Amino acid sequence: MGKKLGLILITALLMIPMLPMNTLAEQRNFSVSAQAAVLIEQESGRVLYGKNEHTPLRIASITKIMTAILAIESGKMDETVTVTTRAEGTEGSSIYLRAGEKIKLKDLVYGLMLRSGNDSAVAIAEHVGGSLEGFVYMMNEKAEQIGMVNTMFQNPHGLDDHEDHFSSAYDMAILTQHAMDNEMYREIASTKSYRSEGEQIRVWQNKNRLLTELYRYSTGGKTGYTKRAKRTLVSTATKEDENLIAVTLNAPSDWHDHMNLFNWAFDTYDVELLLEQGMIKDIEDEFYKDQVYAPYSFHYPLTQSEQGGLSKEITLYKPPTDERKVEYIPPQPVGKIEWFINNEVIGQVPLLYDPPEIEEKQGFWSRFLDLFSFTIGVSNVD
């Protein structure tokens, strides 16, 4: 029973030549000014464009995406934070917190994301992590958990106060992909203006010009700049059912880089539904027919040529022999569906088995014991 594959069903569509990602990217009629850049489709995580995307570099204030999502996930957003002297004294961009001031954590996160407050970052870190150092530990734990392999955090704001505070464009993209799964993060990142009501009333306008004035498909992001990191930018955009994440590091013309990448991707790729959640209809095996289902749908961005070169393979555990069908319990998952382009796997979905309802039949000895118990008056009732 442990051997995979007694049954393989392959649906092969017409295979035609397709252009790899790099070739497609070379066909763009624009250049990317960034030292490192990446563009991914949000749901699948597919890299649509990359340039030095795995190279560790300084990242400046886009660090604050990690600070924000940790604050949101802490469940403490309605708690009140008392600002420390250490937070008040943080250099660089500020929301002008005062030591001893009390302010909601939620307001601090808005100040962090819209105005890039470094003082806000320290106040968040001290409250959520117990200390600045404790929060930095949480940042690196989270980075490892979500697969950020070229990242090291040393502070919650991105200032150049450590030599080993860095990340890559790709790592920041998967961090943003994780953050965008959170409804509150999406709401904060997409907010153009926010009013903080507390001991001091503050009104903040978002620094992200893509969101506020330049790009109608923008849904949020985070800006960054230090003298050593130069201009860094993370942004998200949605057009129809296509959601994109772009990251640029050390980009003199970052606004244009992002708009050009988004427009190119929207023109080049369509997000296709390759599998709908529910019962799999194209399985003919007698044992598995109408009993195998996909637990979720699968969407993937494809070019027109890739759509024509797609193939699919369904793999299932070998079904039991007729003699073993009654007692056979299939493993979960019972198999998978894989999709290929030019023999390269682009994605897979596990398949689960939903056993048919079978009326339980009592065996001879079971019926005999029931009758014997009834005869001698044995009862399970307390």
Helices and strands as residue ranges (DSSP letters): E 4-12, H 21-26, E 36-41, E 47-51, G 60-63, H 64-73, E 80-82, H 85-88, E 102-104, H 105-115, H 118-129, H 132-145, H 169-179, H 183-189, E 193-196, E 202-205, H 209-209, I 210-214, E 218-226, E 230-239, E 242-249, H 254-268, E 270-275, E 278-279, E 292-294, E 298-302, H 304-308, E 310-317, G 322-324, E 335-341, E 344-353, H 364-376
